Amino acid sequence: MRKWMFLSLLCALFASQAQAQDRQIIDKVVGKVGSELILLSEIEDQFDLLRQQRGTLEPEFRCNVLENLLAQNLLLNQARLDSIVIANEEIDAQLDARFERILAYMNNDVKQFEAYYGQTVNEVREQFREDLRSKLMVDRMRANILQGINVTPSEVKTFFKSIPKDSLPYFNSEVEVGEIVYKPKVNEEQKNIAIKQLEDIQQRIKEGEPFEELAKKYSMDPGSGRVGGDLGWQKRGTFVPEFEAAAYNLEKGQYSEIIETEFGYHLLQLIERRGNTIRVRHILIKPEITDADLEKAQNVLDSIRSLILPDSITFSSAVKRFGDENQQSYNNDGTMINPKTGNSFFEIGDLDPDVYFTLDTMEINDVSAPFSFRQPTGETYYRMVLLKSRTSPHKANLQQDYSKIKDAALESKKSGFINDWVIQKIGQTYITIDASYEGCPNLGPWRESMVNQP
C-alpha cells in the first residue's frame, strides 16, 4: 500500500511570498475537503519550492503535491470537527521565532525586510498567522492520531528482515563523543577597564549625548549595536536573568545602572513596555580576554584531565563540576548531540575539524589534551573530548544499529497507521477535485469517494 507524504502547510513560508511577487497566477479552487479549500496557487507555490530544492521535476509531480494537500486538509478538517484549538500565545511565539531568524539573516535590517517582501514586518506576520494556525492544527491532529504508537523488539526484527539484503543501507564510521567545555575567566584588571569605559559612556549620556549614537559607536553587541542598541520587542524569559531583572524594573525612558551578565557589562534603557513584553536598548562592553587568561584556562582543563585519567573523578562528574553549563552537552553528562540527527552518533563529516583531528589518533575511552575552539560569537573557549565509541563502516545490522532501525520501524508503522486513517476518512468526508487533475493516477481513492458521495 502506498505511503502518504506530508509536506508542511508552511514549507513555502516567506519563499512563496517572494515568488508571488515575481509572477501572477489566475487563482481558482481546485479541490475541497470538507470545508477546506485547495487553491491552484498553493499547488504552484509548493511545486516551485520543491523544484528549487530538488532540481528538475516532471509536470506530473503536481499530482503528488495535490495529494499531499488533500491529505493535509483532511487532517485540518478533522481537527476543526474535533474542536482542536491553538492558543494565540503559541502562534505568536512561533511567529516571533520565525521572523527573528529571517531578520537575523538580514542583520536585523527592517528596511531590507520591507524592501524584499514589499510589506512591513507586522503586515507579513498577520498574513501568515492563519496559515501557521492551520499548520499547528494539522500537527496536533496528527499527533493525536499517532498517540501511543510504538514498536516492540519483535516488530523491529520483523521490519529489519523485510528489507531486501541488497537494499540494506551502508553506514559510514561513526563516533560517540563526550566533551568538557571550559570558558576562560576574565582577570580583574580587564573587568575594571570595561567598567570604567562603561562609566564614561554613562556620564556622557547624563550630559545629554544620545544613547543610540553611543551604542552605535561603542557597543560590542554586533547585532543591536548597529541599530542604536535596540533589541526589539521581546517577551519575558528571552534575556539572561540579570539583564531581564534590570530591564523589567525600569520605567519607560529610564536608564539602568551598570549590570554584569555572562556576556559582559551593560547599560540599559527601556524604550517601551506592554505587559510582559518590553522593548529595550543596551550598550555592551566586553572585558578583554588576555593571553594569560587563555593559558590559565588551558591549565585548568589540564589539571582536570590529570584527575580523570587515574579515575580520581569520573568524566561525568567533571562535566558537572567544571563544564560550561550553557553548552548543550552539559545536561547530557557531556555527551555531544548531533544536530543533524538528534542522536549522539556523528559521522566524521559531521564533526568540527578540530574535534575530528583530535579523535583521529585516540582509542576508546581516551581523554584528549585540552584544545581551543571558537564559539559562534567569536570568543575562544577550551574543550577536551572523550572518545566513547567508534564503529567501522558497515552494512546495517541489528547489533550495531538497533536504535536507527527501531526509529525507521517506528516511522514505517506510523506512516501505515496514518495511511489507514486517511483511507477511512476519505470515505466519510465530502471531497471534490477539479477535472483538470483527472489524469493523476495517484488520486484514485479520492476520486472513488467522490463517485460514492450522495
C-alpha positions as CSV (number, residue, x, y, z in Angstrom):
1,M,0.0,0.0,0.0
2,R,1.3,3.5,-0.8
3,K,2.5,5.7,2.0
4,W,1.2,9.2,2.2
5,M,3.8,12.1,2.1
6,F,3.1,15.0,4.4
7,L,4.5,18.3,3.4
8,S,4.3,21.2,5.8
9,L,1.5,23.7,5.2
10,L,4.1,26.4,5.7
11,C,7.0,24.8,3.8
12,A,6.8,27.8,1.5
13,L,6.6,30.4,4.3
14,F,8.4,33.5,3.2
15,A,9.7,31.8,0.0
16,S,6.3,31.7,-1.6
17,Q,5.7,35.3,-0.7
18,A,8.7,36.3,-2.7
19,Q,7.7,34.0,-5.6
20,A,4.2,35.5,-5.8
21,Q,5.8,38.9,-6.4
22,D,7.5,37.5,-9.5
23,R,4.5,36.0,-11.2
24,Q,0.8,36.3,-11.4
25,I,-1.5,33.2,-11.1
26,I,-5.1,33.3,-12.1
27,D,-6.2,31.6,-8.9
28,K,-9.1,29.2,-8.6
29,V,-10.3,26.4,-6.3
30,V,-9.0,23.0,-7.5
31,G,-10.0,20.9,-4.5
32,K,-12.3,20.8,-1.5
33,V,-12.0,18.6,1.6
34,G,-15.0,19.1,3.9
35,S,-14.9,22.9,4.4
36,E,-11.3,23.3,3.4
37,L,-10.4,24.7,0.0
38,I,-7.3,24.0,-2.0
39,L,-6.2,26.7,-4.4
40,L,-4.2,26.4,-7.6
41,S,-1.7,28.9,-6.2
42,E,-0.9,26.6,-3.3
43,I,-0.1,23.8,-5.7
44,E,2.1,26.0,-7.9
45,D,3.9,27.6,-4.9
46,Q,4.8,24.2,-3.4
47,F,5.7,22.8,-6.8
48,D,8.1,25.7,-7.4
49,L,9.7,25.4,-4.0
50,L,10.3,21.7,-4.4
51,R,11.7,22.3,-7.8
52,Q,14.2,24.7,-6.3
53,Q,15.2,22.2,-3.6
54,R,15.4,19.1,-5.8
55,G,16.1,20.4,-9.3
56,T,14.1,19.4,-12.3
57,L,10.6,17.9,-11.6
58,E,8.2,16.4,-14.1
59,P,5.0,18.4,-14.5
60,E,3.1,15.3,-13.3
61,F,4.7,15.8,-9.9
62,R,1.9,18.4,-9.3
63,C,-0.3,15.3,-8.8
64,N,1.8,14.4,-5.8
65,V,1.6,17.9,-4.4
66,L,-2.2,17.9,-4.7
67,E,-2.4,14.5,-3.0
68,N,-0.3,15.9,-0.1
69,L,-2.5,18.9,0.2
70,L,-5.6,16.8,0.1
71,A,-4.2,14.7,3.0
72,Q,-3.2,17.8,5.0
73,N,-6.6,19.3,4.5
74,L,-8.3,16.1,5.6
75,L,-6.3,16.3,8.8
76,L,-7.2,20.0,9.1
77,N,-10.9,19.4,8.5
78,Q,-10.9,16.7,11.2
79,A,-9.1,19.0,13.6
80,R,-11.9,21.5,13.2
81,L,-14.5,18.8,13.8
82,D,-12.6,17.7,16.9
83,S,-12.5,21.3,18.2
84,I,-8.7,21.4,18.3
85,V,-7.8,25.0,19.4
86,I,-4.3,26.6,19.1
87,A,-3.8,29.4,21.6
88,N,-2.8,32.8,20.2
89,E,0.2,32.8,22.5
90,E,1.6,29.7,20.8
91,I,1.1,31.2,17.4
92,D,2.8,34.4,18.5
93,A,5.8,32.5,19.9
94,Q,6.3,30.6,16.7
95,L,5.9,33.7,14.5
96,D,8.4,35.5,16.7
97,A,10.9,32.7,16.3
98,R,10.4,32.6,12.5
99,F,10.7,36.3,12.0
100,E,13.7,36.6,14.3
101,R,15.5,34.1,12.1
102,I,14.6,35.9,8.9
103,L,15.6,39.3,10.3
104,A,18.9,37.8,11.7
105,Y,19.7,36.7,8.1
106,M,19.2,40.4,7.1
107,N,21.3,41.7,10.0
108,N,18.1,42.9,11.8
109,D,17.7,45.4,9.0
110,V,13.9,46.0,9.0
111,K,14.2,48.3,5.9
112,Q,15.8,45.4,3.9
113,F,13.0,43.1,5.0
114,E,10.3,45.6,3.9
115,A,12.1,46.2,0.6
116,Y,12.3,42.4,-0.1
117,Y,8.7,41.5,0.9
118,G,7.0,44.8,-0.1
119,Q,5.3,44.9,3.3
120,T,6.0,45.8,6.9
121,V,7.0,43.1,9.3
122,N,3.7,43.3,11.1
123,E,1.8,43.0,7.8
124,V,3.7,39.9,6.8
125,R,3.2,38.4,10.3
126,E,-0.6,38.9,10.1
127,Q,-0.7,37.5,6.5
128,F,0.8,34.2,7.7
129,R,-0.9,34.0,11.1
130,E,-3.8,31.8,9.9
131,D,-1.6,29.6,7.8
132,L,0.5,28.9,10.8
133,R,-2.6,28.2,12.9
134,S,-3.7,25.7,10.3
135,K,-0.3,24.0,10.3
136,L,-0.3,23.7,14.1
137,M,-3.8,22.2,14.0
138,V,-2.6,19.6,11.4
139,D,0.4,18.8,13.6
140,R,-1.8,18.5,16.7
141,M,-4.3,16.3,14.8
142,R,-1.6,14.0,13.5
143,A,0.0,13.8,17.0
144,N,-3.4,12.8,18.4
145,I,-3.9,10.1,15.8
146,L,-0.4,8.7,16.5
147,Q,-0.5,9.0,20.3
148,G,0.7,5.8,21.9
149,I,2.1,4.2,18.7
150,N,5.3,2.4,19.5
151,V,7.2,-0.7,18.3
152,T,8.2,-3.8,20.1
153,P,11.6,-5.5,19.7
154,S,10.0,-8.3,17.7
155,E,8.4,-5.7,15.4
156,V,11.9,-4.1,14.9
157,K,13.3,-7.5,14.0
158,T,10.4,-8.2,11.6
159,F,10.9,-4.8,9.9
160,F,14.6,-5.4,9.5
161,K,14.1,-8.9,8.0
162,S,11.6,-7.3,5.5
163,I,14.3,-5.2,4.0
164,P,15.9,-7.0,1.0
165,K,19.6,-7.8,1.7
166,D,20.7,-5.8,-1.4
167,S,18.8,-2.8,-0.1
168,L,20.3,-2.6,3.3
169,P,21.9,0.8,3.9
170,Y,25.7,1.2,4.2
171,F,26.7,3.2,7.3
172,N,29.9,5.2,7.5
173,S,32.2,5.1,10.5
174,E,30.5,6.8,13.5
175,V,31.7,8.0,16.8
176,E,30.2,9.0,20.2
177,V,32.0,11.9,21.8
178,G,31.9,13.4,25.3
179,E,33.2,16.9,26.0
180,I,34.1,19.2,28.8
181,V,33.9,22.8,27.7
182,Y,35.6,25.5,29.8
183,K,35.0,29.2,29.5
184,P,38.2,31.3,30.2
185,K,37.7,33.7,33.1
186,V,38.5,37.4,32.7
187,N,41.0,38.8,35.1
188,E,40.1,41.6,37.5
189,E,42.2,44.2,35.7
190,Q,40.3,43.8,32.4
191,K,37.0,43.8,34.3
192,N,37.8,47.2,35.8
193,I,38.9,48.6,32.4
194,A,35.5,47.5,30.9
195,I,33.6,49.0,33.9
196,K,35.5,52.3,33.6
197,Q,34.7,52.5,29.9
198,L,31.0,52.0,30.5
199,E,31.1,54.5,33.4
200,D,32.5,57.1,31.0
201,I,29.7,56.3,28.5
202,Q,27.2,56.5,31.3
203,Q,28.4,60.0,32.2
204,R,28.2,61.2,28.6
205,I,24.6,60.0,28.5
206,K,23.8,62.0,31.6
207,E,25.4,65.0,29.9
208,G,23.0,64.7,27.0
209,E,24.6,62.6,24.4
210,P,22.1,60.3,22.6
211,F,22.1,56.7,23.9
212,E,21.6,55.4,20.4
213,E,24.6,57.2,18.9
214,L,26.9,55.9,21.8
215,A,25.6,52.4,21.2
216,K,26.4,52.6,17.5
217,K,29.9,53.8,18.3
218,Y,30.9,51.7,21.4
219,S,28.5,48.7,21.9
220,M,30.2,45.3,21.4
221,D,26.9,43.6,20.5
222,P,27.2,43.4,16.7
223,G,23.5,42.7,16.2
224,S,22.0,45.6,18.1
225,G,24.9,48.0,18.2
226,R,24.4,49.0,14.5
227,V,20.8,49.9,15.2
228,G,21.5,52.0,18.3
229,G,21.3,49.1,20.8
230,D,17.7,48.4,20.0
231,L,16.8,44.7,20.9
232,G,13.3,44.9,19.5
233,W,10.1,43.7,21.3
234,Q,10.9,40.7,23.5
235,K,8.8,38.6,25.9
236,R,9.7,37.8,29.5
237,G,12.2,34.9,29.6
238,T,14.1,36.0,26.5
239,F,17.1,37.5,28.3
240,V,19.5,36.1,30.9
241,P,18.2,36.7,34.4
242,E,20.4,39.6,35.5
243,F,19.6,41.5,32.3
244,E,15.9,40.8,32.5
245,A,15.6,41.7,36.2
246,A,17.2,45.1,35.4
247,A,15.1,45.7,32.3
248,Y,11.7,44.9,33.9
249,N,12.5,47.2,36.9
250,L,12.9,50.3,34.6
251,E,10.2,52.8,33.8
252,K,9.7,54.0,30.2
253,G,12.8,56.0,29.1
254,Q,14.7,55.3,32.3
255,Y,18.4,54.2,32.3
256,S,19.8,51.3,34.3
257,E,22.9,51.2,36.4
258,I,25.8,49.1,35.1
259,I,24.9,45.4,35.2
260,E,27.0,42.3,34.7
261,T,26.0,39.2,32.8
262,E,27.9,36.3,31.3
263,F,28.3,38.4,28.2
264,G,30.0,41.4,29.9
265,Y,28.8,44.7,31.2
266,H,25.6,46.6,30.1
267,L,23.8,49.9,30.3
268,L,20.1,49.6,29.5
269,Q,17.3,51.9,28.5
270,L,13.6,50.9,28.5
271,I,12.0,52.2,25.3
272,E,8.5,50.8,26.0
273,R,6.6,48.1,27.8
274,R,3.4,46.3,27.0
275,G,2.5,43.9,29.8
276,N,5.2,41.2,29.8
277,T,6.6,42.4,26.5
278,I,9.3,45.0,26.5
279,R,11.4,46.9,24.0
280,V,14.9,47.8,25.4
281,R,18.2,49.1,24.1
282,H,21.6,48.4,25.6
283,I,25.3,49.1,25.3
284,L,27.5,46.1,25.9
285,I,31.2,46.3,26.8
286,K,33.1,43.0,27.0
287,P,36.2,42.7,29.1
288,E,39.2,41.6,27.0
289,I,40.4,38.1,27.5
290,T,44.2,38.2,27.6
291,D,46.7,35.5,26.5
292,A,47.4,34.9,30.2
293,D,43.7,34.2,30.8
294,L,43.6,31.7,27.9
295,E,46.7,30.0,29.2
296,K,45.2,29.7,32.6
297,A,42.0,28.2,31.2
298,Q,44.1,25.6,29.4
299,N,46.0,24.8,32.5
300,V,42.7,24.3,34.5
301,L,41.5,21.8,32.0
302,D,44.9,20.0,32.1
303,S,44.5,19.7,35.8
304,I,41.0,18.3,35.5
305,R,42.3,15.7,32.9
306,S,45.0,14.6,35.3
307,L,42.2,13.8,37.8
308,I,40.1,11.9,35.2
309,L,42.9,9.7,33.9
310,P,43.7,7.8,37.2
311,D,39.9,7.6,37.9
312,S,40.1,10.1,40.8
313,I,37.0,11.7,39.3
314,T,34.6,10.5,36.6
315,F,34.2,12.3,33.3
316,S,30.5,12.9,34.1
317,S,31.3,14.4,37.5
318,A,34.0,16.6,35.9
319,V,31.4,17.9,33.4
320,K,29.1,19.0,36.2
321,R,31.8,20.5,38.4
322,F,33.9,22.3,35.8
323,G,32.0,22.4,32.5
324,D,30.2,25.4,30.9
325,E,26.5,24.9,31.8
326,N,25.4,26.9,28.7
327,Q,26.7,24.1,26.4
328,Q,24.1,21.6,25.2
329,S,26.3,18.7,26.2
330,Y,26.4,19.9,29.8
331,N,22.9,18.4,30.6
332,N,23.7,15.2,28.8
333,D,26.7,14.1,31.0
334,G,29.0,15.8,28.5
335,T,27.8,13.6,25.5
336,M,27.6,15.7,22.3
337,I,24.4,15.5,20.3
338,N,24.5,15.6,16.5
339,P,22.1,18.4,15.5
340,K,21.5,16.7,12.1
341,T,20.1,13.5,13.6
342,G,19.2,14.4,17.2
343,N,21.2,11.4,18.5
344,S,24.7,11.0,19.9
345,F,26.3,9.5,16.8
346,F,28.5,11.5,14.4
347,E,29.8,10.7,11.1
348,I,33.3,12.1,10.6
349,G,32.0,14.8,8.2
350,D,29.5,16.0,10.9
351,L,32.3,16.9,13.4
352,D,34.1,20.1,13.7
353,P,37.5,19.7,12.1
354,D,39.4,20.3,15.4
355,V,37.4,17.5,17.1
356,Y,37.8,15.1,14.2
357,F,41.6,15.5,14.0
358,T,41.8,15.2,17.8
359,L,39.8,11.9,17.8
360,D,41.7,10.5,14.8
361,T,44.6,9.0,16.9
362,M,42.5,8.3,20.1
363,E,41.5,4.9,21.4
364,I,38.1,4.2,23.0
365,N,37.8,5.8,26.5
366,D,40.8,8.0,25.8
367,V,40.6,11.7,27.0
368,S,42.3,14.3,24.9
369,A,44.5,17.1,25.9
370,P,42.6,20.4,26.1
371,F,42.5,22.5,22.9
372,S,40.9,25.8,22.0
373,F,38.0,26.5,19.7
374,R,35.9,29.5,18.7
375,Q,32.3,29.9,19.8
376,P,29.8,31.3,17.2
377,T,30.1,34.6,19.0
378,G,33.9,34.6,18.2
379,E,35.0,34.0,21.8
380,T,37.8,31.5,22.5
381,Y,36.8,28.6,24.7
382,Y,38.7,25.4,25.6
383,R,37.4,21.8,25.5
384,M,38.7,18.3,25.9
385,V,37.0,15.3,24.5
386,L,36.3,11.7,25.4
387,L,36.0,9.0,22.7
388,K,33.1,6.9,23.9
389,S,32.7,4.6,20.9
390,R,33.7,4.1,17.3
391,T,32.2,1.9,14.6
392,S,33.7,0.8,11.4
393,P,32.0,1.3,8.0
394,H,29.4,-1.5,7.7
395,K,26.1,-2.6,6.3
396,A,23.2,-2.1,8.6
397,N,22.8,-4.8,11.2
398,L,20.7,-5.2,14.4
399,Q,23.7,-5.4,16.7
400,Q,25.3,-2.1,15.8
401,D,22.4,-0.1,14.5
402,Y,19.4,-1.2,16.6
403,S,18.4,2.3,17.6
404,K,18.4,3.5,13.9
405,I,16.5,0.5,12.7
406,K,14.0,1.0,15.6
407,D,13.4,4.6,14.5
408,A,12.9,3.5,10.9
409,A,10.5,0.8,12.0
410,L,8.5,3.3,14.1
411,E,8.2,5.8,11.3
412,S,7.1,3.0,9.0
413,K,4.4,1.9,11.5
414,K,3.2,5.5,11.9
415,S,3.1,6.0,8.2
416,G,1.0,2.9,7.8
417,F,-1.3,4.0,10.6
418,I,-1.8,7.4,9.1
419,N,-2.4,5.9,5.7
420,D,-5.1,3.7,7.1
421,W,-6.7,6.6,8.9
422,V,-6.7,8.7,5.6
423,I,-8.3,5.9,3.6
424,Q,-11.0,5.5,6.3
425,K,-11.7,9.3,6.5
426,I,-11.8,9.7,2.7
427,G,-15.0,7.7,2.6
428,Q,-16.5,9.8,5.4
429,T,-15.7,13.3,4.0
430,Y,-17.1,15.4,1.2
431,I,-14.4,15.8,-1.4
432,T,-14.2,17.5,-4.8
433,I,-11.2,17.6,-7.2
434,D,-11.0,19.8,-10.3
435,A,-11.5,17.9,-13.6
436,S,-8.0,19.2,-14.8
437,Y,-6.5,16.6,-12.5
438,E,-8.4,13.6,-13.9
439,G,-5.1,12.2,-15.3
440,C,-3.5,11.8,-11.9
441,P,-3.3,8.0,-11.2
442,N,-2.4,8.5,-7.5
443,L,-5.7,10.3,-6.8
444,G,-7.8,7.1,-7.3
445,P,-9.0,6.7,-3.7
446,W,-10.0,10.3,-3.6
447,R,-12.0,10.2,-6.9
448,E,-13.6,6.9,-5.8
449,S,-15.0,8.7,-2.7
450,M,-16.4,11.5,-5.0
451,V,-18.3,8.8,-7.0
452,N,-19.8,7.4,-3.8
453,Q,-20.9,10.7,-2.4
454,P,-24.6,11.5,-2.2
